[in-house]
Structures are given as C-alpha cells and as structure tokens.
Amino acid sequence: MRSIWNGAISFGLVSIPIKLVNATESHAVSFRQIHTEDGGRIRYRKVCELEEREVPTAEIGKGYEDADGSIIPITDDDLATLPIPTAKTIEIVAFVPADRIDPLQMGAAYYLAASGTPAAKPYTLLREALKRSKKVAIAKFALRGRERLGMLRVVDDVIAMHGLLWPDEIRAPEGVAPDTEVTVRDAELDLADALMDTLGEVDIDTLHDDYREAVEELIAAKADGAAPAERAPAGEGGGKVIDLLAALENSVREARTARGENPEGASRKVADVTPLARKSSRATPKQVGGKKSTAASAKKKAAPAGKKATKTSSAAKTSAARTSGAKASGSKQAEAKATAGTTARKTSAKKTTATTTTTAGAKKTAAAKKTTSGRRRASA
C-alpha cells in the first residue's frame, strides 16, 4: 500500500515516525459522461477566463475569492510558513473512552505504519498502552491543506486513525424527529423485540453490494451484445402502514421462516401475543370466585382425548390404593381381634368373681333372716 502522508505521532516527549496509508477503498462502479448521439466523451477542460485557453496542471495554483469577487492568490510557500504544529505531526491531545466518540463524527480511516526500525519500539508501546487502557487517542493533524481532528485506536496489531469532523461541523437534528405525539404500547415493543431477536446477528464479512454486482452483470452483458438478465422487480417502498401490529407479526413470521424455524409454531406463538396487543389490561374483567377461568376451560377443550387416559390412570391408582388399604385393614383387624379376646377374658373373669361374691352374700343374708325368724317364734 502506498503512503499518502509522512510525519510522526507525538504525545508528551515521545515521537514516532509513521506513514499514513488509506485503510479503505471504493469499489463503486463509476461512469463517464458521454454524448448520447455519438457516444463521444464529455470532458472538463480547465480554461483560463482571461486568456480563453486551456491551462496545464503545472500552471494551476490556489486562490481565495473575496466577498467582492476579487481573487487573493495563496501559494504553497505561504501555507508552509504558517505556525501549525500539526503540519507534519499527529499531535495526541487526550485519551478518552471509545464510547465518548459520536459515530456521526467519524470519517475516512487510515492505517499508521511505523516508518523505519527505530520507530518499532515506541509504536508498539503506544499500541499496547491503548489496548490495556481500552481507550482511544484524540489527535490533531494537517492533511491536504487543512487541519483535521482524528481518533487513534488499535485494529489487530496496527494503529488505525479515523478522521473526525469538528464538533461545529455536526448539525443539530432540529425538525427531523416526528412532530406529532405518538404512543407506543408495550405489546408493540414486545413484537419489535421478538423481530430483533429473530433476525439475530450477522457476520459483516458475508454482506456484499448487490447493486454493484447487478451493474457489473449489466455491463458485461452489453459488452458481449447479449440481453441483460431479467431480475425480480424491486418491491415498492414508502407504503403506508395500516396495521403496525399485523406488519410486525408478519415480519416475525417471515424472519423465522427464513431462519428455518417452524412457521406454524411461529404463527401460533404470535397468535398468543396478538390479543394482548389489541386489548387493554384494564378492559379484562377480574375472575369471580366459583367461575373457572377461560384458559382452564380452553385447556380442557383442547385435550378431550386425554380424559380417558386420565380416568384409566386414576382408576388404576384407586384400585392399587384399595388393595393396599385392604391388606393394612386385615392386619389391623387381626390385631384388634386379639386385643378384644384378651379384654373379653378379663371381663369374664371379673364377672365370675362378681357373681360368686354376690351369691355368697345372698346366702349369708338368707341365713341371717332364718335365724332372726326362729328367735322371734321362740320368744312368742
């Protein structure tokens, strides 16, 4: 790669000789202006207005047009005498976190190559310091006749520099955002999140310029005298979205189908979300005690075939429980009978003793009565 600028990186007392190399290139197909009647090239010729003749590049210089239309000549020597410290130096002024840089400011990208063997050590030092600190360097440099702002960061094992716009070159986004008040519901955000998750990530290296390829095929076909290959017409853009929720649901379904997922499952999953998107949670009445929920009723209706299996399983469980209970009951009844027998024997013994005692008492009482009766008769 050919260098476009030679200078040095300067931070503190450290100076690193470097070469500036373009890090990007354009692959866009460029066209020439031609005369449509005969195909002749249309060229821009640099003509002097005073002499009315074409002027070669060697005779062309710079000049500033004043407000009254007069031209003030400015030579390269005039610019070289300006006290600009960044004329041949990329001067680092600060180190900041990368998220402090607004992507709107980023412009052209360059690679900074170490110039010569002595530059290898300080170059590596700066590179490793940027890696460890996880920061970027903000620098000022002069290129193509004007001072610019730049950001230095590490790409693999190379220090890269992005040209930055000056802060006053960024326009304020006034009048760009919609001026009407719009309310976005949670259900719409949920569907948007689902679409984002379904699309997922992408490997940037796999993306390519379809338009450029189509133009190149068109040029090749015309060069060979063949008819251009027909392509599917592009869809019309800028249409009015009537139902945002429906558009989001269809987008999620198509994205899942493209990723090879089950579109039926995707449609069922989206269908579960749709009612929530069109009904407010406040409009749903609370369930009253004693009433079954609609979800439970739907589940019962959705699985009628599972009732028989459930009943059979329940019957089997009940039978097993009865058998186990019968065994346990038999064991308990045997124990109860043994206990009852012992108790009955004890009770019988007690009754026998009580009966014997009662009989003996009765006999004594009868004998006493007879004795008393006999004594009364004798006295009489």
C-alpha positions in Angstrom: 0.0 0.0 0.0 1.3 3.4 -1.0 1.6 6.0 1.8 -0.1 9.4 1.3 1.5 11.3 4.1 4.7 11.1 6.1 5.1 12.5 9.6 5.2 11.5 13.2 3.0 10.7 16.1 3.7 12.9 19.1 2.5 12.5 22.7 4.4 14.1 25.5 8.1 13.8 24.7 7.6 10.6 22.6 7.8 10.9 18.8 7.0 8.0 16.5 7.9 8.4 12.8 4.9 7.0 10.8 3.5 6.7 7.3 -0.2 7.3 6.6 -1.9 4.7 4.4 -5.5 4.6 3.2 -7.4 1.9 5.1 -10.5 1.9 2.8 -11.1 1.8 -0.9 -14.2 2.3 -3.0 -15.5 -0.5 -5.3 -18.4 1.6 -6.7 -18.8 1.4 -10.4 -18.0 4.8 -11.9 -19.5 6.2 -15.1 -18.2 8.7 -17.7 -20.3 11.4 -19.2 -20.8 10.8 -23.0 -22.6 12.5 -25.9 -25.8 10.4 -26.3 -25.9 11.0 -30.1 -22.4 9.6 -31.0 -21.0 8.3 -27.7 -18.2 10.8 -27.6 -16.6 11.5 -24.2 -17.6 14.7 -22.4 -14.5 16.2 -20.7 -14.0 19.1 -18.3 -11.2 21.3 -19.5 -9.5 23.8 -17.3 -9.7 27.1 -19.2 -8.3 30.5 -18.1 -11.2 33.0 -18.4 -8.8 35.9 -19.2 -6.8 34.1 -22.0 -9.6 31.7 -23.0 -7.2 28.9 -23.4 -6.8 25.5 -21.7 -4.2 25.6 -18.9 -2.0 22.6 -17.9 -1.9 21.4 -14.3 1.6 22.8 -13.6 0.3 26.3 -14.1 -2.7 26.0 -11.8 -2.4 27.3 -8.2 -4.7 28.3 -5.3 -6.6 31.5 -4.7 -9.2 32.7 -2.2 -12.3 34.6 -3.6 -13.1 37.6 -1.6 -16.6 38.9 -0.9 -16.3 41.4 -3.8 -15.3 38.7 -6.2 -11.6 39.5 -6.3 -9.1 36.6 -6.1 -6.3 36.6 -3.5 -3.5 34.2 -4.6 -2.2 31.8 -1.9 0.9 29.8 -2.7 2.2 26.6 -1.1 5.1 28.6 0.4 2.6 30.9 2.1 0.9 27.9 3.7 4.2 26.3 4.7 5.2 29.4 6.7 2.0 29.1 8.9 2.9 28.2 12.6 0.9 25.0 12.5 2.4 22.4 14.8 0.4 19.6 13.1 1.8 20.3 9.6 3.9 17.1 9.8 2.8 15.8 13.2 -0.2 13.8 14.5 -0.4 15.5 17.9 -2.2 13.5 20.6 -4.1 15.8 22.9 -6.1 13.3 25.1 -7.0 9.7 25.8 -10.7 9.1 26.3 -13.1 6.1 26.4 -14.3 4.9 22.9 -18.0 5.5 23.8 -17.3 9.2 24.1 -16.9 9.5 20.3 -20.1 10.2 18.4 -20.2 7.9 15.3 -21.6 11.0 13.4 -18.1 12.5 13.6 -16.3 9.6 12.0 -15.0 10.0 8.5 -12.2 8.4 6.5 -10.0 5.7 8.0 -6.2 5.3 7.8 -3.6 2.9 8.9 -0.5 4.2 10.7 2.6 2.3 9.7 5.9 2.6 11.7 8.5 4.3 9.5 11.8 2.5 9.9 13.3 0.2 12.6 13.7 2.9 15.3 10.0 3.6 15.2 9.1 -0.1 16.1 9.6 0.3 19.8 7.6 3.5 20.6 5.0 2.3 18.0 4.5 -1.0 19.9 4.5 0.9 23.3 1.6 3.2 22.1 -0.3 0.3 20.7 -0.1 -1.8 23.8 -0.9 1.2 26.1 -4.1 1.8 24.0 -5.0 -1.9 24.3 -4.6 -2.1 28.0 -6.3 1.2 28.8 -9.2 0.3 26.5 -9.2 4.0 25.4 -8.7 5.9 22.1 -6.4 8.8 21.5 -7.8 12.1 20.2 -5.3 13.9 17.9 -4.9 16.8 15.6 -3.2 16.6 12.2 -2.9 18.5 9.0 -3.7 16.9 5.7 -4.5 18.2 2.2 -4.2 21.9 3.2 -6.2 21.9 6.4 -6.0 20.9 10.0 -8.2 17.9 11.0 -9.3 16.0 14.0 -8.6 12.3 14.4 -9.1 9.3 16.6 -6.4 6.6 17.1 -7.4 3.1 18.0 -6.0 -0.4 17.7 -7.1 -2.8 14.9 -5.4 -6.2 15.4 -1.7 -5.2 15.7 -2.0 -1.9 13.8 -2.8 1.6 15.0 -5.6 3.0 12.9 -6.8 6.6 12.7 -10.3 7.8 11.9 -10.7 11.3 10.6 -13.3 13.1 12.7 -15.4 16.1 11.9 -15.0 19.1 14.2 -17.9 19.5 16.7 -19.2 22.6 15.0 -19.5 20.6 11.7 -22.2 18.4 13.1 -25.7 19.8 12.5 -28.2 19.7 15.3 -31.2 17.4 14.4 -33.8 20.1 14.7 -37.0 19.5 12.9 -36.0 15.9 11.9 -37.9 13.9 14.5 -41.7 13.4 14.1 -43.6 16.5 15.3 -46.7 14.5 16.2 -47.2 12.9 19.6 -47.2 9.1 19.3 -47.8 6.5 22.0 -46.1 3.1 21.6 -47.7 0.3 23.5 -45.8 -2.4 25.4 -47.3 -5.1 23.1 -45.8 -3.4 20.1 -42.4 -3.1 21.7 -42.6 -6.8 22.6 -43.2 -7.7 18.9 -40.4 -5.4 17.9 -38.1 -7.1 20.3 -39.2 -10.5 19.0 -38.4 -9.4 15.5 -35.0 -8.2 16.6 -34.2 -11.5 18.4 -35.4 -13.5 15.4 -33.2 -11.6 12.9 -30.3 -12.0 15.3 -26.8 -11.1 14.5 -24.9 -11.1 11.2 -21.4 -11.6 10.1 -20.5 -8.3 8.4 -18.0 -10.1 6.2 -20.8 -12.0 4.5 -22.6 -8.9 3.3 -22.0 -7.6 -0.2 -23.1 -4.9 -2.6 -26.0 -6.5 -4.7 -26.5 -3.3 -6.7 -22.8 -3.2 -7.8 -23.0 -6.8 -8.9 -26.1 -6.2 -10.9 -24.4 -3.2 -12.6 -21.4 -5.3 -13.4 -23.5 -8.1 -14.9 -25.4 -5.5 -17.0 -22.1 -4.0 -18.3 -20.7 -7.5 -19.2 -23.9 -8.5 -21.0 -24.0 -5.3 -23.1 -20.3 -5.7 -23.9 -21.0 -9.2 -25.2 -24.0 -8.0 -27.1 -26.4 -10.1 -25.1 -29.6 -9.2 -23.5 -29.4 -8.3 -19.8 -30.6 -10.9 -17.4 -34.0 -10.3 -16.0 -34.3 -9.8 -12.3 -37.2 -9.8 -10.0 -38.7 -6.3 -9.7 -37.9 -4.4 -6.5 -40.7 -4.0 -4.1 -42.4 -0.7 -3.8 -41.2 1.2 -0.8 -42.7 4.0 1.2 -46.1 2.4 1.5 -48.5 3.5 4.3 -48.6 1.1 7.2 -52.2 0.5 8.1 -51.9 -2.1 10.9 -48.5 -1.8 12.6 -49.1 -4.9 14.8 -50.0 -7.0 11.8 -46.9 -5.8 10.0 -44.7 -6.7 13.0 -46.3 -10.2 13.3 -45.8 -10.9 9.6 -42.2 -9.7 9.8 -41.5 -12.0 12.8 -43.2 -15.0 10.9 -41.2 -14.4 7.7 -37.9 -13.9 9.6 -38.5 -17.2 11.5 -39.3 -19.0 8.2 -36.1 -17.6 6.6 -34.1 -18.9 9.5 -35.6 -22.4 9.0 -37.8 -22.4 12.1 -41.3 -23.9 12.1 -43.6 -21.2 10.6 -46.7 -22.9 12.2 -45.2 -22.8 15.6 -44.2 -19.2 14.9 -47.7 -18.3 13.9 -49.1 -19.9 17.0 -46.7 -18.1 19.2 -47.5 -14.8 17.5 -51.2 -15.5 17.8 -50.9 -15.8 21.5 -49.4 -12.3 21.6 -52.0 -10.7 19.2 -55.0 -10.4 21.6 -52.7 -8.7 24.2 -51.7 -6.2 21.6 -55.3 -5.2 20.9 -56.9 -5.3 24.3 -56.0 -3.2 27.3 -55.3 -5.0 30.5 -57.9 -2.7 32.2 -60.7 -4.0 29.9 -60.3 -7.6 31.1 -62.7 -8.2 34.0 -61.5 -9.9 37.1 -62.4 -13.5 37.7 -65.2 -14.0 40.3 -64.9 -16.8 42.8 -66.6 -20.0 41.7 -66.1 -19.4 38.0 -63.5 -21.3 36.0 -61.0 -19.3 34.0 -61.2 -19.3 30.2 -57.6 -20.5 30.0 -58.5 -23.6 32.1 -61.6 -24.2 30.0 -59.6 -23.9 26.8 -57.1 -26.4 28.0 -59.9 -28.9 28.8 -61.4 -28.5 25.4 -58.1 -28.7 23.7 -57.4 -32.1 25.1 -60.6 -34.2 25.1 -58.7 -37.4 24.1 -56.6 -37.1 27.3 -59.6 -37.6 29.6 -59.8 -41.4 29.1 -56.2 -41.8 29.8 -56.5 -39.7 32.9 -59.5 -41.7 34.2 -57.8 -45.0 33.5 -54.7 -43.9 35.3 -56.9 -42.6 38.2 -58.8 -45.9 38.4 -55.6 -47.9 38.4 -54.3 -45.7 41.2 -57.6 -46.1 43.2 -57.5 -49.9 42.8 -53.9 -50.1 44.0 -54.8 -47.9 46.9 -57.8 -50.1 47.8 -55.7 -53.3 47.7 -53.0 -51.7 49.8 -55.7 -50.4 52.2 -57.3 -53.9 52.4 -54.1 -55.5 53.4 -53.5 -52.9 56.0 -57.1 -53.2 57.2 -56.7 -57.0 57.6 -53.6 -56.7 59.6 -55.3 -54.1 61.8 -58.4 -56.3 62.2 -56.3 -59.3 63.4 -54.6 -57.2 66.0 -58.0 -55.8 67.1 -59.5 -59.3 67.4 -56.5 -60.5 69.6 -56.9 -57.4 71.8 -60.7 -57.9 72.0 -60.3 -61.6 73.1 -57.9 -60.7 75.9 -60.2 -58.0 77.0 -63.2 -60.3 76.9 -61.4 -63.0 79.0 -60.5 -60.4 81.6 -64.1 -59.1 81.7 -65.5 -62.6 82.0 -63.2 -63.4 84.9 -64.3 -60.2 86.6 -67.9 -61.0 86.0 -67.4 -64.6 87.5 -65.8 -63.1 90.6 -68.5 -60.6 91.0 -71.2 -63.3 90.6 -69.5 -65.5 93.2 -69.3 -62.7 95.6 -72.9 -61.7 95.1 -74.1 -65.3 95.6 -72.2 -65.7 98.8 -73.6 -62.5 100.1 -77.1 -63.6 99.3 -76.7 -66.9 101.1 -75.5 -65.1 104.2 -78.4 -62.8 104.1 -80.9 -65.6 103.8 -79.3 -67.5 106.7 -79.5 -64.4 108.9 -83.2 -63.9 108.1 -84.0 -67.5 109.1 -82.1 -67.2 112.4 -84.0 -64.0 113.2 -87.3 -65.5 112.3 -86.6 -68.6 114.5 -85.7 -66.4 117.5 -89.0 -64.4 117.2 -91.0 -67.6 117.1 -89.3 -69.0 120.3 -89.9 -65.8 122.2 -93.5 -65.9 121.3 
